[in-house]
């Protein structure tokens, strides 16, 4: 465990709550995700309890536990927030958009009245401005 990691030690982030958990992982939400109408309403992350840098470092047990917890998280979010869809994803490595280097699986409820409704996780990457250098 990393002593400064907000996922190894969820209490380091005072606005973060453990909503659901099992033997290997937990579902965390920030306080602002519980506010009606805010961007990312109902969003949270599933993280392994042991420090793993990326999804590629998870054990089979952690993968299975993530799957099992995801089913409970969906039921929780469906009942509490009533989303119209979801985006799910892992960011791995700095270039992949990972900012906290403890694996975390984003669970992002989506709503039909959002400005970007209908835009999936590849939306920004398909933009012509996202070209690689030579």
C-alpha positions, -999 to +999 in steps of 0.1 A: +000+000+000+011+035-008+008+057+023-002+088+002-027+070-022-063+081-019-074+047-031-053+027-007-064+050+021-099+064+011-100+085+042-073+107+028-099+123+005-125+136+030-151+141+002-149+104-008-171+076+005-169+038+002-204+030-011-201-007-017-172-032-013-163-069-014-132-089-004-110-075-032-124-041-043-146-012-034-168+014-051-159+050-042-179+081-049-169+118-044-195+139-026-201+161-056-213+131-077-243+129-054-255+163-064-285+163-088-278+177-122-241+181-118-217+167-144-209+131-136-239+127-113-238+093-098-203+085-111-177+066-091-148+043-094-142+006-086-107+002-072-088-029-060-081-028-022-044-037-029-023-012-047-022-021-083-008+005-107-030-003-137-057-027-148-030-048-164-017-056-129-049-070-114-051-106-103-078-129-117-095-127-083-095-089-085-109-090-120-137-114-109-144-093-078-146-061-100-171-078-123-192-089-093-191-054-077-200-038-110-233-057-111-241-043-076-229-008-085-252-008-116-282-018-095-273+009-069-269+036-095-300+026-115-321+028-084-307+060-070-299+081-101-319+065-130-294+071-158-302+065-194-269+048-202-233+043-190-197+047-200-173+023-184-135+025-186-100+022-174-073+049-180-039+032-180-006+052-179-001+090-181-007+092-218-038+072-214-052+098-190-044+081-157-037+107-130-039+085-099-015+056-103-037+031-085-059+011-109-095+025-110-125+015-132-147+045-140-184+039-138-201+069-155-239+071-156-251+091-187-283+110-191-303+119-222-305+156-213-266+160-212-250+183-238-228+154-249-256+127-248-249+101-274-212+107-275-192+077-264-158+072-250-141+074-284-158+108-292-128+130-284-102+107-299-120+107-333-116+145-336-094+156-364-074+177-339-062+145-322-035+137-348-002+121-339+031+140-345+055+128-370 
